[in-house]
Amino acid sequence: MKTLVLGGTSDTREYIKKLDGDFVVSVATQYGYETFDNEFPTVLVRFDDESIISFIRAHGITAIADTTHPFAKNITALALRTAEKLNIPYINAMRIPKLESDYERIITVESCEEAAKRADEFNSVLLTIGSNRIDAFKEVLHKCHIRILPYEKSIEKCRQAGAEYKQIIGMQGPFSEEFNIALMREIKADALVTKLSGDSGGLKEKISACEKIKAACIVITGG
C-alpha cells in the first residue's frame, strides 16, 4: 500500500507517525515544502483533476489521506472526486479545530467578507489570515496591518489588494503570546482577525494576546 498524504499542516506529521506503509507527502506551498522535505518524501505541487490522476498512476498510489486544513475545501473536494473515480480509499485525517476560550471579546463570523465588515468597527486591525483571501478586506485595508509568510507571491497579493509596503509584516511563525502582544501594541491594534486554525495556527496565543490587551479577536469559522 502506498499513500498520497495531502498535507502541509502539523496534523500531517502526526498522521505520518501512525502510518503503516509507504507514502509521499504533497504540499501546495514553498513553506510547506521546506518544512517537510528534510523529513519525508515530499513534492511541491498544486493538483488539478488531471495532474492528480497522473501522479497517482505514475507513483503507484493506492490510497489518499487528507491532512489538509479544513479551510482547504478545493483540494478536499478534488481528493474525494479522484478517489471515487479511481476506486481507491479516501481517508479523512483532518483534525477539526475547536474554539476553546471564554474571552468575552471574541467575535465569531462565518466568512472573510463578514470578518471585514466587523473589522471596520475598529481603528487598527492586525490581519493574520494569510494572503489568499486578502481581497475580501480591500475596503478596510487602510486601517490594517497584514502578517503573512515572507514570500514574494504573498506580498504581491497584498500589494494588488491595495496594501502599502509599510502595512505588510512578512514573518514566519509560530508566534508566542508575548510577541503578539508586542506587535499589537506597536501598531496600536484594537482588533485581530484570524481563522479558526487550532493550535497549529497559533490560535490560542492570538486569543490570549488579545485578552491581555483587551482587544477584540475576530475568528473566521468558515471559508
Secondary structure, DSSP 8 states (H G I E B T S, - for coil): -EEEEE--SHHHHHHHHH--SEEEEEESSHHHHHHHTTTS-EEE----HHHHHHHHHHHT--EEEE-S-TT-HHHHHHHHHHHHHHT--EEE-----------TTEEEESSHHHHHHHHTTSSSEEE-S-STTGGGGGGGGGGEEEEE-S-HHHHHHHHHHT--GGGEEE------HHHHHHHHHHTT-SEEEEE---GGGTHHHHHHHHHHHT-EEEEE---
